[in-house]
Amino acid sequence: MEAFREFVDTVFEEEAGWTDELSCLPKEGEPIPAELSASKITVDGRPCMLSIVRDISERKARERAQRRLYEIAADPERSFDEKLRAIFDLGCDRFDLELGGPARIDPETDRFVVEAVSGDHEHLRPGAEVSLSETYCRVFVDETDAAENDAATDTASITDPEATEFEGATAYEEFGVESYFGTRLSIADDLDRTFFFVSTAPREEPVTDAERTFLDLMGQWVRYELERERYEVTVEETIERLEQSNERLERFAYAASHDLQEPLRMVSSYLQLIESRYADRLDDDGEEFIDFAVDGAERMREMIDGLLAYSRIETRGEPFEPVDLEAVIDDVLADLRLRIAESDAKIDVGDLPTVDGDRNQLHQLFQNLLTNALEYSGDEPPRVEIAARRDGRQWIVSVSDEGIGIEPGEQERIFEVFERLHSRAEYDGTGIGLALCQRIVERHGGDIWVNSEPGEGSTFSAAFPDPVVRE
Ligand code: ADP
């Protein structure tokens, strides 16, 4: 009584009315969830209370089932098959039907093959095959069937097989299916599937919109999972193929460059022998030709060494460790101090981060970028800036010069092996430096690119993403 008085007081305090959920206890059986709405009204000048009690068991069941569906779908402990089974059990419960499962269908060959089922049935067992036209799932193929289809949710239901001309069908005659509720899943490049829920007992109630939405939700989840699975398999296969082809290429580059070294050494040493032993018998032309040959052999050695280094970036790299890039740049500048002094270069180094990486390779990366910045500086003494900036979850470290720059159309090509934009008479080099840089950065999970204006200078940027990044 006290509680009732309190309740009346609450309603009278709230001008707009009052709503709450409660459990109603019918005379027999389980309490049912109900919604109580009450508001104050005035009848004949006297304040009265108008209250309505609404049975909300259907809404509660819907909410419960949806919550359960999300829980099952998000459960990291379950495999896809376990989730599917749990979801079909849930569907049977929700639709009040005996069993459910996915089936593969092929309208062209009129095939229907049960993939799995959530309960026991004499005929509807995994692997069982029937003509599609003998099943209720034919409603998705045969437009003339009088099932209760819903285009919005792509579901169909049959609760009265005789009225819907299924009385001759195997599913009805032999399997004894009296009620059906299903949906069709078409997945790109895959066989068609249907989800069926059936019962050997007739279902009195027609299928509700909420049930259609629920089945549609189930279908969407499975479609998403299947597509994701297919996508993951494709990605994994592609990665494996790429890794294999990469490995083959590396082995080839290694073997070729390694095996080429020996005959090249022979050519070089015999050229040197000719130079030293027969120098007095050679005329000017002869000497010049020998010089060309020595020069060519030397260039070839550099190229082979470069290729060898290139082929070893992945296979001979050191395990990653925290590397202070400021210390790396100090070492590189020490190595290049003669060149820097000779060219009167000015080099500014900003604050640089510590990243997880291969120290030697990072040294090689910045050595190549700095050497290029000094080499392609144009007529003025080189001006170079090394800086780092945070970009979201990655560090971008850049080496900028004020040199000759690169035409926009050439900015991708220079990262290819042996690609050069100038003759050796103009600038010395093998064309492998930037290709090495790219491979090193890629091994660190990053990316390298250049921004440049011809005549204005170039900025080479290398991005080091998390988890390589260390604050
Ligand atoms: P190499 O310097 O041995 O030729 P790289 O792979 O290091 O080989 O560079 C490829 C080409 O890219 C160079 O030949 C040059 O034309 C161009 N290049 C590289 N760095 C710069 C730079 N800082 N400024 C202008 N051009 C550059």
Residues whose N, C-alpha, C, O or C-beta is under 5 A from the ligand:
A	BS01	ADP	N372 A373 Y376 G403 G405 I406 I414 E419 R420 L421 H422 D428 G429 T430 G431 I432 G433 L434 A435 S458
